[in-house]
Amino acid sequence: MGRRIVMGLIALTAVILVWAAPVNALDTEEKIGVLEKKVSDLEGKLTERTSSLEQITKFMEEHKLKAGLWLQSWYQFVEDGKNNGNENLHDFMFRRFYFYLKGEVTPQLGFFAHIAGDRIGQDNLDSPGQGLGSGIAVRDGWIYYNFNESFKVQMGRMYPPFTRNYGTTSTKTLLTVDLPFTQGGVRGGIFYASKVGRDDGVVLWGNPFAGLLQYRLGVSEGVEGAENPDDSLRFTGRVSLNLLEPETSWFNQGTYLGKKKILAIGGGFDRQDDLRLTGRPDQRDNTAWTADIFFDHPVGEGALTVEAAYIDVKNVTQTLSFSRLVSGDDAQIYYIQGGYLIPGKIGPGRIQPYFRYERLSVDEKPDTVFPSVGVNYYLKGHDAKLTLDFS
């Protein structure tokens, strides 16, 4: 249709030119020929580009290539958070800046990667090599092979399979504004050895019995260097029993917003032997175990989410900010959190108030408590939301 219109215009122009100046008819025919050739060349290029686009689309579909960008922008006010607790702190930052890429080489063999920056712009944090405070780094990256749904292998950098909230729950779908204070919360830290929450190793996992059970077993590096004189490996594991709908993905959600019915009971362990931690002349094993429960269920037009966990750790490998936990201590951590998705919309979105109570008990030291309350305002599920939090 496009060519017919162009040619019609050319023909009309030619008639006018012939009528007005017949002596130039030959020149006009030559010009028409040039224009026709240009149109033909353009059609050829368009066909080539369409073919290339179709090939790219086919390649992406065959290999299930997906890429995306996820941003979480924060403003944070911290009372007495500056100059050794003498001044208030106002801090703007990108809490998370994540670019992801995933795909398949074959239906069984594939890959996943996160290129990320965390806490970009946070006051007094500048570790570009880790993508903390500034810079970007490989946050997650692994190659996997799925023998079947019950037996999968992945190798690379990933969360150690241990706790639910920091290991299986995607930070893109958290119930609260951030992770628990003892498991990666922005002003807190992580009580176990990690590379920004991850570790390098291999994990065997799967979903036998139609997803009734999910297991994960990992071997990784853990503590390295002088604190691990025997270069002992770290062993982690986790199992989850799904009593309602199954959770079969590598990443679970912190709240399903009424779209699933979940009752999951889980447990995990973490062990690395013969560590010589800072200030400790003797070698001791680092051991930890956890038990947790997660419930998420529609309630009328709304939805209820509740999660609770207990963690017991011996010879902890990390010192935790804003607490009395230091490397080599024994401690117990427990928390409960819950939220309710209110029925109906208020304006363009939906509201979900939430709470969390977290307690850290270090042996022979006073306890530290981290309470928080907040509210989520969902504009488009987990893809677009606003959160206000007080901790």
C-alpha positions as a Markdown table, in Angstrom:
| # | Residue | x | y | z |
|---|---|---|---|---|
| 1 | Met | 0.0 | 0.0 | 0.0 |
| 2 | Gly | 2.9 | 2.3 | 0.8 |
| 3 | Arg | 4.5 | 1.8 | -2.6 |
| 4 | Arg | 1.3 | 2.4 | -4.5 |
| 5 | Ile | 0.8 | 5.8 | -2.8 |
| 6 | Val | 4.4 | 6.8 | -3.5 |
| 7 | Met | 4.1 | 5.8 | -7.1 |
| 8 | Gly | 0.7 | 7.6 | -7.5 |
| 9 | Leu | 2.3 | 10.8 | -6.3 |
| 10 | Ile | 5.2 | 10.3 | -8.7 |
| 11 | Ala | 2.8 | 9.7 | -11.6 |
| 12 | Leu | 0.8 | 12.8 | -10.8 |
| 13 | Thr | 4.0 | 14.9 | -10.6 |
| 14 | Ala | 5.1 | 13.4 | -13.9 |
| 15 | Val | 1.8 | 14.4 | -15.6 |
| 16 | Ile | 2.0 | 17.9 | -14.4 |
| 17 | Leu | 5.6 | 18.2 | -15.5 |
| 18 | Val | 4.9 | 16.8 | -19.0 |
| 19 | Trp | 1.9 | 19.2 | -19.4 |
| 20 | Ala | 3.9 | 22.2 | -18.3 |
| 21 | Ala | 7.1 | 21.4 | -20.0 |
| 22 | Pro | 7.0 | 18.6 | -22.6 |
| 23 | Val | 10.6 | 19.3 | -23.6 |
| 24 | Asn | 11.8 | 17.9 | -20.2 |
| 25 | Ala | 9.9 | 14.6 | -20.5 |
| 26 | Leu | 13.0 | 12.5 | -20.8 |
| 27 | Asp | 14.6 | 14.1 | -17.8 |
| 28 | Thr | 11.4 | 13.5 | -15.8 |
| 29 | Glu | 11.4 | 9.8 | -16.8 |
| 30 | Glu | 15.0 | 9.5 | -15.6 |
| 31 | Lys | 14.1 | 11.1 | -12.3 |
| 32 | Ile | 11.1 | 8.7 | -11.9 |
| 33 | Gly | 13.5 | 5.8 | -12.5 |
| 34 | Val | 15.9 | 7.1 | -9.8 |
| 35 | Leu | 13.1 | 7.5 | -7.3 |
| 36 | Glu | 11.8 | 4.0 | -8.1 |
| 37 | Lys | 15.2 | 2.6 | -7.5 |
| 38 | Lys | 15.5 | 4.4 | -4.1 |
| 39 | Val | 12.1 | 3.1 | -3.1 |
| 40 | Ser | 13.2 | -0.4 | -4.0 |
| 41 | Asp | 16.5 | -0.1 | -2.1 |
| 42 | Leu | 14.6 | 1.2 | 1.0 |
| 43 | Glu | 12.2 | -1.8 | 0.7 |
| 44 | Gly | 15.1 | -4.2 | 0.6 |
| 45 | Lys | 16.8 | -2.6 | 3.6 |
| 46 | Leu | 13.5 | -2.7 | 5.5 |
| 47 | Thr | 13.1 | -6.4 | 4.6 |
| 48 | Glu | 16.7 | -7.1 | 5.8 |
| 49 | Arg | 16.1 | -5.3 | 9.1 |
| 50 | Thr | 12.8 | -7.0 | 9.7 |
| 51 | Ser | 14.5 | -10.4 | 9.0 |
| 52 | Ser | 17.3 | -9.5 | 11.5 |
| 53 | Leu | 14.7 | -8.4 | 14.1 |
| 54 | Glu | 12.8 | -11.7 | 13.6 |
| 55 | Gln | 16.1 | -13.7 | 14.1 |
| 56 | Ile | 16.9 | -11.8 | 17.3 |
| 57 | Thr | 13.4 | -12.3 | 18.6 |
| 58 | Lys | 13.6 | -16.0 | 17.7 |
| 59 | Phe | 17.0 | -16.3 | 19.5 |
| 60 | Met | 15.7 | -14.7 | 22.6 |
| 61 | Glu | 12.6 | -16.9 | 22.7 |
| 62 | Glu | 14.5 | -20.1 | 22.1 |
| 63 | His | 17.0 | -19.2 | 24.9 |
| 64 | Lys | 14.5 | -17.5 | 27.1 |
| 65 | Leu | 16.7 | -14.5 | 27.4 |
| 66 | Lys | 15.4 | -11.9 | 29.9 |
| 67 | Ala | 17.0 | -8.7 | 31.1 |
| 68 | Gly | 15.7 | -6.0 | 33.5 |
| 69 | Leu | 16.6 | -3.2 | 35.9 |
| 70 | Trp | 15.4 | -2.8 | 39.4 |
| 71 | Leu | 15.8 | 0.4 | 41.5 |
| 72 | Gln | 15.0 | 1.1 | 45.1 |
| 73 | Ser | 15.5 | 4.8 | 46.1 |
| 74 | Trp | 15.6 | 5.8 | 49.8 |
| 75 | Tyr | 15.5 | 8.8 | 52.0 |
| 76 | Gln | 16.6 | 7.9 | 55.6 |
| 77 | Phe | 16.6 | 9.9 | 58.8 |
| 78 | Val | 18.7 | 8.5 | 61.6 |
| 79 | Glu | 18.5 | 10.0 | 65.0 |
| 80 | Asp | 22.0 | 10.6 | 66.4 |
| 81 | Gly | 23.4 | 8.7 | 63.4 |
| 82 | Lys | 26.3 | 11.1 | 62.7 |
| 83 | Asn | 29.5 | 12.1 | 64.3 |
| 84 | Asn | 29.6 | 9.2 | 66.8 |
| 85 | Gly | 26.0 | 9.7 | 67.8 |
| 86 | Asn | 26.1 | 13.4 | 68.4 |
| 87 | Glu | 24.1 | 14.6 | 65.4 |
| 88 | Asn | 21.1 | 13.5 | 63.3 |
| 89 | Leu | 21.7 | 12.1 | 59.9 |
| 90 | His | 19.7 | 12.8 | 56.7 |
| 91 | Asp | 20.7 | 10.3 | 54.0 |
| 92 | Phe | 19.5 | 9.9 | 50.4 |
| 93 | Met | 20.7 | 6.7 | 48.6 |
| 94 | Phe | 20.0 | 4.0 | 46.1 |
| 95 | Arg | 19.4 | 1.1 | 48.4 |
| 96 | Arg | 19.5 | -1.3 | 45.5 |
| 97 | Phe | 20.5 | -0.8 | 41.9 |
| 98 | Tyr | 20.2 | -4.2 | 40.2 |
| 99 | Phe | 20.5 | -5.2 | 36.6 |
| 100 | Tyr | 19.7 | -8.8 | 35.9 |
| 101 | Leu | 20.2 | -11.2 | 32.9 |
| 102 | Lys | 19.1 | -14.8 | 32.6 |
| 103 | Gly | 18.7 | -17.3 | 29.9 |
| 104 | Glu | 19.0 | -20.9 | 28.7 |
| 105 | Val | 21.6 | -22.6 | 26.5 |
| 106 | Thr | 19.5 | -25.8 | 26.5 |
| 107 | Pro | 16.2 | -26.6 | 28.3 |
| 108 | Gln | 18.4 | -28.0 | 31.1 |
| 109 | Leu | 21.4 | -25.7 | 31.1 |
| 110 | Gly | 21.2 | -22.0 | 31.9 |
| 111 | Phe | 22.5 | -19.0 | 33.8 |
| 112 | Phe | 21.5 | -16.1 | 36.0 |
| 113 | Ala | 23.4 | -12.9 | 36.9 |
| 114 | His | 22.9 | -9.8 | 39.0 |
| 115 | Ile | 25.2 | -6.8 | 38.4 |
| 116 | Ala | 24.4 | -4.6 | 41.3 |
| 117 | Gly | 25.2 | -1.7 | 43.5 |
| 118 | Asp | 23.9 | -1.5 | 47.1 |
| 119 | Arg | 23.4 | 1.5 | 49.4 |
| 120 | Ile | 24.8 | 3.8 | 46.7 |
| 121 | Gly | 25.4 | 7.2 | 48.2 |
| 122 | Gln | 25.1 | 6.0 | 51.8 |
| 123 | Asp | 27.0 | 8.3 | 54.3 |
| 124 | Asn | 30.4 | 7.0 | 55.2 |
| 125 | Leu | 30.2 | 3.9 | 52.9 |
| 126 | Asp | 32.6 | 3.6 | 49.9 |
| 127 | Ser | 33.6 | 0.1 | 48.8 |
| 128 | Pro | 33.3 | 0.1 | 45.0 |
| 129 | Gly | 35.0 | -3.3 | 44.6 |
| 130 | Gln | 32.0 | -4.8 | 46.4 |
| 131 | Gly | 29.4 | -2.5 | 44.9 |
| 132 | Leu | 28.7 | -1.0 | 48.3 |
| 133 | Gly | 28.3 | 2.8 | 48.7 |
| 134 | Ser | 29.7 | 3.3 | 45.2 |
| 135 | Gly | 30.5 | 1.2 | 42.1 |
| 136 | Ile | 28.9 | -1.9 | 40.8 |
| 137 | Ala | 29.9 | -5.6 | 41.2 |
| 138 | Val | 28.7 | -9.1 | 40.4 |
| 139 | Arg | 26.2 | -9.7 | 43.2 |
| 140 | Asp | 24.8 | -13.0 | 42.0 |
| 141 | Gly | 26.0 | -15.2 | 39.2 |
| 142 | Trp | 25.6 | -18.9 | 38.6 |
| 143 | Ile | 25.3 | -21.6 | 35.9 |
| 144 | Tyr | 22.7 | -24.3 | 36.5 |
| 145 | Tyr | 21.8 | -27.7 | 35.2 |
| 146 | Asn | 18.3 | -29.1 | 35.9 |
| 147 | Phe | 18.3 | -32.9 | 35.7 |
| 148 | Asn | 14.6 | -32.8 | 36.7 |
| 149 | Glu | 12.4 | -30.8 | 39.1 |
| 150 | Ser | 13.6 | -33.0 | 42.0 |
| 151 | Phe | 17.3 | -32.6 | 41.3 |
| 152 | Lys | 19.1 | -29.4 | 40.2 |
| 153 | Val | 22.7 | -28.2 | 40.4 |
| 154 | Gln | 24.0 | -24.6 | 40.3 |
| 155 | Met | 27.5 | -23.3 | 40.8 |
| 156 | Gly | 28.7 | -19.8 | 41.2 |
| 157 | Arg | 28.0 | -16.9 | 43.7 |
| 158 | Met | 24.6 | -17.1 | 45.4 |
| 159 | Tyr | 22.9 | -17.0 | 48.8 |
| 160 | Pro | 24.0 | -19.8 | 51.1 |
| 161 | Pro | 20.9 | -22.1 | 51.7 |
| 162 | Phe | 20.3 | -21.4 | 55.3 |
| 163 | Thr | 17.6 | -18.9 | 56.5 |
| 164 | Arg | 14.3 | -18.1 | 54.8 |
| 165 | Asn | 14.4 | -14.3 | 55.0 |
| 166 | Tyr | 18.0 | -14.0 | 53.9 |
| 167 | Gly | 18.6 | -16.8 | 51.4 |
| 168 | Thr | 15.3 | -17.7 | 49.8 |
| 169 | Thr | 13.2 | -14.5 | 49.8 |
| 170 | Ser | 13.8 | -12.1 | 47.0 |
| 171 | Thr | 14.6 | -8.6 | 48.1 |
| 172 | Lys | 12.4 | -7.4 | 45.3 |
| 173 | Thr | 9.3 | -8.7 | 47.1 |
| 174 | Leu | 10.0 | -8.1 | 50.8 |
| 175 | Leu | 7.1 | -7.5 | 53.2 |
| 176 | Thr | 9.1 | -4.9 | 55.1 |
| 177 | Val | 11.1 | -2.0 | 53.7 |
| 178 | Asp | 14.3 | -4.0 | 54.2 |
| 179 | Leu | 15.8 | -7.3 | 55.6 |
| 180 | Pro | 16.0 | -8.1 | 59.3 |
| 181 | Phe | 18.7 | -6.0 | 61.1 |
| 182 | Thr | 20.8 | -9.1 | 61.7 |
| 183 | Gln | 20.4 | -10.4 | 58.2 |
| 184 | Gly | 21.5 | -7.6 | 55.9 |
| 185 | Gly | 19.4 | -4.7 | 57.1 |
| 186 | Val | 20.8 | -1.4 | 55.8 |
| 187 | Arg | 22.3 | -0.1 | 59.1 |
| 188 | Gly | 22.9 | -3.6 | 60.5 |
| 189 | Gly | 24.8 | -6.4 | 58.9 |
| 190 | Ile | 25.0 | -10.1 | 58.4 |
| 191 | Phe | 25.8 | -12.5 | 61.2 |
| 192 | Tyr | 27.5 | -15.0 | 59.0 |
| 193 | Ala | 30.5 | -14.9 | 56.6 |
| 194 | Ser | 29.5 | -13.7 | 53.1 |
| 195 | Lys | 30.3 | -11.6 | 50.0 |
| 196 | Val | 27.5 | -9.1 | 50.5 |
| 197 | Gly | 25.2 | -11.9 | 51.6 |
| 198 | Arg | 26.4 | -14.4 | 49.1 |
| 199 | Asp | 29.1 | -17.1 | 48.9 |
| 200 | Asp | 31.0 | -18.9 | 46.2 |
| 201 | Gly | 30.2 | -22.6 | 45.9 |
| 202 | Val | 27.8 | -25.2 | 44.6 |
| 203 | Val | 24.2 | -26.0 | 45.6 |
| 204 | Leu | 22.1 | -29.1 | 45.0 |
| 205 | Trp | 18.4 | -28.5 | 45.3 |
| 206 | Gly | 15.0 | -29.6 | 44.2 |
| 207 | Asn | 11.3 | -29.9 | 44.7 |
| 208 | Pro | 10.3 | -33.6 | 45.2 |
| 209 | Phe | 6.8 | -34.9 | 45.8 |
| 210 | Ala | 5.2 | -32.3 | 43.5 |
| 211 | Gly | 6.7 | -29.4 | 45.6 |
| 212 | Leu | 5.5 | -30.7 | 48.9 |
| 213 | Leu | 9.2 | -30.5 | 49.9 |
| 214 | Gln | 12.0 | -28.3 | 48.9 |
| 215 | Tyr | 15.6 | -29.1 | 49.9 |
| 216 | Arg | 18.9 | -27.2 | 49.4 |
| 217 | Leu | 22.4 | -28.4 | 50.2 |
| 218 | Gly | 25.5 | -26.2 | 49.7 |
| 219 | Val | 29.3 | -26.3 | 49.9 |
| 220 | Ser | 31.1 | -23.0 | 49.7 |
| 221 | Glu | 34.1 | -21.0 | 50.8 |
| 222 | Gly | 32.8 | -19.2 | 53.9 |
| 223 | Val | 35.5 | -17.6 | 56.1 |
| 224 | Glu | 38.8 | -17.4 | 54.2 |
| 225 | Gly | 42.4 | -16.3 | 54.9 |
| 226 | Ala | 44.1 | -16.3 | 58.2 |
| 227 | Glu | 40.9 | -16.9 | 60.1 |
| 228 | Asn | 40.6 | -20.2 | 58.4 |
| 229 | Pro | 44.1 | -21.7 | 58.7 |
| 230 | Asp | 43.0 | -25.2 | 57.5 |
| 231 | Asp | 41.0 | -23.8 | 54.6 |
| 232 | Ser | 37.9 | -25.7 | 55.8 |
| 233 | Leu | 34.9 | -25.6 | 53.6 |
| 234 | Arg | 31.5 | -24.3 | 54.7 |
| 235 | Phe | 28.5 | -26.6 | 54.6 |
| 236 | Thr | 24.9 | -25.3 | 54.6 |
| 237 | Gly | 21.5 | -26.7 | 54.1 |
| 238 | Arg | 17.8 | -26.0 | 54.2 |
| 239 | Val | 14.6 | -27.9 | 53.9 |
| 240 | Ser | 11.0 | -26.5 | 53.6 |
| 241 | Leu | 7.7 | -28.4 | 54.0 |
| 242 | Asn | 4.9 | -26.8 | 52.0 |
| 243 | Leu | 1.6 | -27.7 | 53.5 |
| 244 | Leu | -0.6 | -25.7 | 51.1 |
| 245 | Glu | 0.5 | -24.4 | 47.7 |
| 246 | Pro | 4.2 | -25.2 | 46.9 |
| 247 | Glu | 7.0 | -22.7 | 46.6 |
| 248 | Thr | 9.3 | -24.2 | 44.0 |
| 249 | Ser | 11.4 | -21.2 | 42.8 |
| 250 | Trp | 14.9 | -20.4 | 43.9 |
| 251 | Phe | 13.5 | -17.0 | 45.1 |
| 252 | Asn | 10.3 | -16.9 | 47.2 |
| 253 | Gln | 8.3 | -13.8 | 47.9 |
| 254 | Gly | 8.1 | -12.0 | 51.2 |
| 255 | Thr | 4.4 | -11.4 | 50.7 |
| 256 | Tyr | 2.2 | -12.8 | 47.9 |
| 257 | Leu | -0.4 | -10.1 | 48.1 |
| 258 | Gly | -3.3 | -12.6 | 48.2 |
| 259 | Lys | -2.3 | -14.4 | 45.1 |
| 260 | Lys | -1.2 | -17.7 | 46.8 |
| 261 | Lys | -2.0 | -19.8 | 49.8 |
| 262 | Ile | 1.2 | -20.7 | 51.6 |
| 263 | Leu | 2.0 | -22.5 | 54.9 |
| 264 | Ala | 5.7 | -23.4 | 54.9 |
| 265 | Ile | 7.7 | -24.8 | 57.8 |
| 266 | Gly | 11.4 | -24.7 | 57.3 |
| 267 | Gly | 14.8 | -25.3 | 59.0 |
| 268 | Gly | 18.4 | -24.9 | 58.1 |
| 269 | Phe | 22.0 | -25.3 | 59.3 |
| 270 | Asp | 25.4 | -23.6 | 58.7 |
| 271 | Arg | 28.8 | -25.1 | 59.7 |
| 272 | Gln | 32.4 | -24.4 | 59.2 |
| 273 | Asp | 35.1 | -26.0 | 61.3 |
| 274 | Asp | 38.4 | -25.0 | 62.9 |
| 275 | Leu | 38.2 | -21.2 | 62.6 |
| 276 | Arg | 40.6 | -18.9 | 64.4 |
| 277 | Leu | 38.6 | -15.6 | 64.6 |
| 278 | Thr | 40.0 | -12.2 | 65.4 |
| 279 | Gly | 41.1 | -12.0 | 69.0 |
| 280 | Arg | 40.6 | -15.7 | 69.6 |
| 281 | Pro | 43.8 | -17.7 | 69.9 |
| 282 | Asp | 42.0 | -21.1 | 69.8 |
| 283 | Gln | 40.3 | -22.7 | 66.9 |
| 284 | Arg | 36.6 | -23.3 | 67.2 |
| 285 | Asp | 33.8 | -24.5 | 64.9 |
| 286 | Asn | 31.2 | -22.0 | 63.6 |
| 287 | Thr | 27.8 | -23.7 | 63.8 |
| 288 | Ala | 24.3 | -22.4 | 63.4 |
| 289 | Trp | 20.8 | -23.7 | 63.0 |
| 290 | Thr | 17.4 | -22.1 | 62.4 |
| 291 | Ala | 13.7 | -23.0 | 62.4 |
| 292 | Asp | 11.0 | -20.8 | 60.7 |
| 293 | Ile | 7.4 | -20.7 | 59.7 |
| 294 | Phe | 5.8 | -18.6 | 56.9 |
| 295 | Phe | 2.0 | -18.1 | 56.4 |
| 296 | Asp | 0.4 | -16.1 | 53.6 |
| 297 | His | -3.3 | -16.4 | 52.8 |
| 298 | Pro | -6.1 | -14.4 | 51.3 |
| 299 | Val | -8.6 | -13.1 | 53.9 |
| 300 | Gly | -11.7 | -12.0 | 52.0 |
| 301 | Glu | -10.6 | -9.3 | 49.6 |
| 302 | Gly | -7.4 | -8.7 | 51.6 |
| 303 | Ala | -4.5 | -10.9 | 52.6 |
| 304 | Leu | -2.6 | -11.8 | 55.7 |
| 305 | Thr | 1.2 | -12.5 | 55.9 |
| 306 | Val | 3.0 | -13.7 | 59.0 |
| 307 | Glu | 6.6 | -15.0 | 59.4 |
| 308 | Ala | 8.7 | -16.0 | 62.4 |
| 309 | Ala | 12.1 | -17.5 | 62.9 |
| 310 | Tyr | 14.6 | -18.6 | 65.5 |
| 311 | Ile | 18.4 | -18.8 | 64.9 |
| 312 | Asp | 21.0 | -20.2 | 67.2 |
| 313 | Val | 24.7 | -19.5 | 66.4 |
| 314 | Lys | 27.9 | -20.5 | 68.1 |
| 315 | Asn | 31.2 | -18.8 | 67.5 |
| 316 | Val | 29.7 | -16.2 | 65.2 |
| 317 | Thr | 32.1 | -15.0 | 62.5 |
| 318 | Gln | 31.0 | -11.3 | 62.2 |
| 319 | Thr | 30.7 | -8.3 | 64.4 |
| 320 | Leu | 27.3 | -6.6 | 64.0 |
| 321 | Ser | 26.8 | -2.8 | 64.1 |
| 322 | Phe | 24.5 | -1.1 | 66.6 |
| 323 | Ser | 24.5 | -4.3 | 68.8 |
| 324 | Arg | 26.7 | -6.1 | 71.3 |
| 325 | Leu | 27.5 | -9.0 | 69.0 |
| 326 | Val | 31.2 | -9.4 | 68.2 |
| 327 | Ser | 33.1 | -12.1 | 66.3 |
| 328 | Gly | 33.5 | -15.2 | 68.4 |
| 329 | Asp | 30.3 | -14.7 | 70.4 |
| 330 | Asp | 27.4 | -17.2 | 70.9 |
| 331 | Ala | 24.0 | -15.8 | 70.3 |
| 332 | Gln | 20.3 | -16.4 | 69.6 |
| 333 | Ile | 18.3 | -14.4 | 67.1 |
| 334 | Tyr | 14.5 | -14.4 | 66.7 |
| 335 | Tyr | 11.9 | -12.3 | 65.0 |
| 336 | Ile | 8.3 | -12.2 | 64.0 |
| 337 | Gln | 6.8 | -10.0 | 61.3 |
| 338 | Gly | 3.4 | -9.6 | 59.8 |
| 339 | Gly | 1.3 | -7.5 | 57.5 |
| 340 | Tyr | -2.2 | -7.2 | 56.2 |
| 341 | Leu | -3.2 | -6.1 | 52.7 |
| 342 | Ile | -6.3 | -3.9 | 53.1 |
| 343 | Pro | -9.1 | -4.7 | 50.7 |
| 344 | Gly | -9.8 | -2.4 | 47.9 |
| 345 | Lys | -7.9 | 0.5 | 46.4 |
| 346 | Ile | -7.2 | 3.9 | 48.0 |
| 347 | Gly | -6.5 | 6.1 | 45.0 |
| 348 | Pro | -4.5 | 4.2 | 42.4 |
| 349 | Gly | -3.0 | 1.7 | 44.8 |
| 350 | Arg | -3.4 | -0.7 | 47.8 |
| 351 | Ile | -2.2 | -0.3 | 51.4 |
| 352 | Gln | -0.5 | -2.9 | 53.5 |
| 353 | Pro | 0.5 | -2.0 | 57.1 |
| 354 | Tyr | 3.2 | -4.2 | 58.7 |
| 355 | Phe | 5.3 | -4.7 | 61.8 |
| 356 | Arg | 8.5 | -6.6 | 62.8 |
| 357 | Tyr | 9.9 | -7.4 | 66.2 |
| 358 | Glu | 13.5 | -8.7 | 66.2 |
| 359 | Arg | 15.6 | -9.6 | 69.3 |
| 360 | Leu | 19.3 | -10.4 | 69.5 |
| 361 | Ser | 20.5 | -12.2 | 72.6 |
| 362 | Val | 24.2 | -12.5 | 73.0 |
| 363 | Asp | 25.4 | -14.9 | 75.7 |
| 364 | Glu | 26.5 | -13.0 | 78.9 |
| 365 | Lys | 25.5 | -9.7 | 77.4 |
| 366 | Pro | 22.3 | -7.6 | 77.5 |
| 367 | Asp | 19.8 | -8.1 | 74.7 |
| 368 | Thr | 19.3 | -5.8 | 71.7 |
| 369 | Val | 15.8 | -5.2 | 70.3 |
| 370 | Phe | 15.0 | -3.9 | 66.8 |
| 371 | Pro | 11.3 | -3.1 | 66.5 |
| 372 | Ser | 9.8 | -1.5 | 63.4 |
| 373 | Val | 6.4 | -0.6 | 61.9 |
| 374 | Gly | 5.6 | 0.6 | 58.4 |
| 375 | Val | 3.2 | 0.7 | 55.5 |
| 376 | Asn | 3.4 | -0.3 | 51.9 |
| 377 | Tyr | 1.5 | 1.5 | 49.1 |
| 378 | Tyr | 1.3 | -0.8 | 46.0 |
| 379 | Leu | 0.9 | 1.0 | 42.7 |
| 380 | Lys | 1.6 | -2.1 | 40.6 |
| 381 | Gly | 2.3 | -5.0 | 42.9 |
| 382 | His | 5.9 | -5.4 | 43.8 |
| 383 | Asp | 7.0 | -3.7 | 40.5 |
| 384 | Ala | 6.0 | -0.2 | 41.8 |
| 385 | Lys | 5.5 | 0.6 | 45.5 |
| 386 | Leu | 6.1 | 3.3 | 48.1 |
| 387 | Thr | 7.1 | 2.4 | 51.7 |
| 388 | Leu | 7.2 | 4.4 | 54.9 |
| 389 | Asp | 9.1 | 2.7 | 57.8 |
| 390 | Phe | 9.9 | 3.6 | 61.4 |
| 391 | Ser | 12.5 | 1.5 | 63.3 |
